[in-house]
Amino acid sequence: MIKDELIKPLEELVDNDLSLCGNKAKNLYILQKNGLSIPRSWIILNVYIEELLSNIMEGNGVPIDCFKEARDIVSSLSYSLDSKLKRAVSNFAISKRKYVIRSSNVLEDKKNSSFAGMFTTYINESYTYNIFKSIISIWVESFSERVYEACKLYGITHIHPCSILIQELVNTDVGGVIFDDGEKQYLNSYYGQVKSVVDGVNEPDQWLIKDGTILEKKVVEKKSALYPVFSRSNPSNGDKFDLMHMGQGYQGIVKSINSYEGIIEINLPNTLLEDATLSDIHVIKIQQNAIKAKNLLGIETFDIEWAIDDKGQFFFLQIREVSRKIQYFNLLNDTQGIPLVSGEAIGIVQYVFNEQDAINFKDGSIILADTINGAVIQAMVRAVGVLVVSKSMLSHSSIIAREFGIPCVGLSSKFDIELDSLYKIDGTEGVFKKLGKNMYDLIRDDRKQYDKQDAIFKYASFFDDLLVIPDEWLE
């Protein structure tokens, strides 16, 4: 690896750089400087990309109304065969190493707005071309529709381009999130990549901790887990896969392959299915490390992504202050879903995946979503509630839902919900119930409790276009 001024080791940042590198990189720099372990990391400061965007930059950054123009300008870098950035990446990349390429923006990881999941991360990248392409993509997507909608939500009119944080990929044995609300800590843990928890794709093992004591603990059955591919070629479905857990070797079976992300899903061996991913001793050590990091940064709460590698070393991957406190619920309670944001809502369920779905979303309905992205945010301002696929209360979608503050329930599967039907959701208890195909079914169910006028009055707000409710609908 040849030293380059554009891509510099994180530990070589100077005080003047800290205002440019973004909160994610800044927090990790402080932890590393004080002896806490983070993955080997490098930074590309946003000065380079700001020079490229100088024609549309204003004093406070790029106006959000210029996002399309910014995307076009940054995309042009992809076709520059002799750019300063491409030369820097070529000097930096070591072919046998795997990297995580992440954004680090001054917008992210703030006390009142996390922008969790709004910016892009690329996992398991190697070779000059792939790393270069990932960096360009992060910059392009930092001016995406989802970021635009989040900016509108928070009243942000300009943004500075993000810096780029490059981290050596940790060969993770166990990873997860620990979340502090100022009094207690919630820890979620799962085998393999932290992605399982932050994306909410697997139900994690969970602990509730206070003052160094475990108050509650829930260990779930874990059938499969996500691992990075470190070999030059992907294995095939059904191949055996060697993995390490707490110093002991195991063998799983390849279930599926995500070539785009360099991630494979492994069917876990029977000996790991029902075991806790962490011992209680590990849980307390992680909590103690998290409290130490909290004190170093001088923050009141924390939301930390962490990993333990195949050699047993603990790493901080990211740390931010909590933007909204989590609502307590008993980990041992079995509910239909996960209570993410308290409150009740009644409405027709509509699926939102892309911008067109958001445009077609009807006021006063309930959103069904795979994840909370820009399109979902666009629709959320008109929604009465949200059902989102998330098996973890500490996922990125859960964080954004709490920032919006409307009733929200996390689902194991979107296929549990019948679209265009009337549902009642309870974000306090984590439950949902189908009431019928439309509001008329609900009125029929209530006819024994309400006379005609009471029923009409109770549900009048749901009838946007009707002036008269026919008597036969109440019979």
Secondary structure as UniProt FT lines:
FT   STRAND          8..9
FT   HELIX           10..12
FT   HELIX           15..19
FT   HELIX           23..33
FT   TURN            34..35
FT   STRAND          41..44
FT   HELIX           47..52
FT   TURN            53..56
FT   TURN            59..60
FT   STRAND          61..63
FT   HELIX           64..66
FT   HELIX           67..75
FT   HELIX           76..79
FT   TURN            81..82
FT   HELIX           84..92
FT   TURN            95..96
FT   STRAND          99..104
FT   TURN            106..109
FT   TURN            116..118
FT   STRAND          121..125
FT   HELIX           128..141
FT   TURN            142..143
FT   HELIX           145..154
FT   STRAND          158..159
FT   STRAND          163..168
FT   STRAND          172..180
FT   STRAND          185..192
FT   HELIX           195..198
FT   TURN            199..200
FT   STRAND          205..210
FT   TURN            211..212
FT   STRAND          213..218
FT   STRAND          224..228
FT   TURN            237..238
FT   STRAND          240..245
FT   TURN            246..247
FT   STRAND          248..258
FT   TURN            259..262
FT   STRAND          263..267
FT   HELIX           270..273
FT   HELIX           280..297
FT   STRAND          302..309
FT   TURN            310..311
FT   STRAND          314..320
FT   TURN            331..332
FT   STRAND          338..341
FT   STRAND          344..351
FT   HELIX           355..360
FT   TURN            363..364
FT   STRAND          366..369
FT   HELIX           374..380
FT   TURN            381..382
FT   STRAND          385..389
FT   TURN            393..394
FT   HELIX           396..404
FT   STRAND          408..411
FT   HELIX           414..416
FT   TURN            419..420
FT   STRAND          422..426
FT   TURN            427..430
FT   STRAND          431..436
FT   HELIX           439..445
FT   TURN            446..449
FT   HELIX           452..459
FT   HELIX           460..462
FT   HELIX           471..474
//
